[in-house]
Amino acid sequence: MSHSSAARTNLTSNRVQIHRDEIAGEGQFRTAYAGTYIGGNRNNQEAICKCFKSQYRVLESDFFESDFKVADRAIQYAEDWKNICANDETILITRGDVHTIGGRKYLVEPLIRDFTKFTSNNGWISDDEGWMGKAMEAFSHYTYHRSGGSLVVCDLQGRYRNNRFKKSKSRFELTDVAVCSRKCKYGPTDLGEKGIDSFFNSHVCNQFCGVDGHWARPKRTRQWFPLSSSTSMMRSSQAHLLNLNNRSTFQPGYGGIFEEDSDCDY
């Protein structure tokens, strides 16, 4: 899916200089360093290089294994979304590459400035982003409908890139999205059926929903996680708790769930 028109990639740039003295952002799990592409289409452009902190490398293998799978699925639905949305509501999903430098793994991707968090994967939805936030909510709803109710693309964060000279070139650019699926197939940010349920417990349909006909949604929902703008992660060994048949809810500080802040420019 890296060649899709809905994918935002490193293009032909396969080398990067990491500026270890310049931290662009930091969450609970990961540190994001500034970087500069060397060669290729993005030569001298700014990159972001994300690596797990040493105490959270237990999550690293699950995360990197699933990251491209998540991005490719989100890109698929962003392509479909282009067929129903206005020209200035299209979505690009960032798909980076893993680089091993000095024995450490970094997820390297093009920098996004003016970073905004629209939704999380635990049901939290920003109420401060106007029409842009509503469009992002609708995209998540669309992915549920389009997938036959099997998943929701969520944890939508990035920016709206406004082209004031040519409106049709304006677009959303997103990174680090999550997929919550009924089979928990998409790594530590996949909160399963309870993630889907929690999104719809918060989501109120708006003018962007159902533009091509009625979109399905669950009839009865509840909130299973503490509402937080941070991204929630679960170890794969806890996946059985995310099935709706299991009545466990999750409280702040619960031992199986971790949260990562995203309040930085990525």
Summary of the structure (lengths in Angstrom):
residues: 266
radius of gyration: 17.8
end to end distance: 21.5
largest distance: 52.3
contacts: 869
relative contact order: 0.17
helix: 26%
strand: 28%
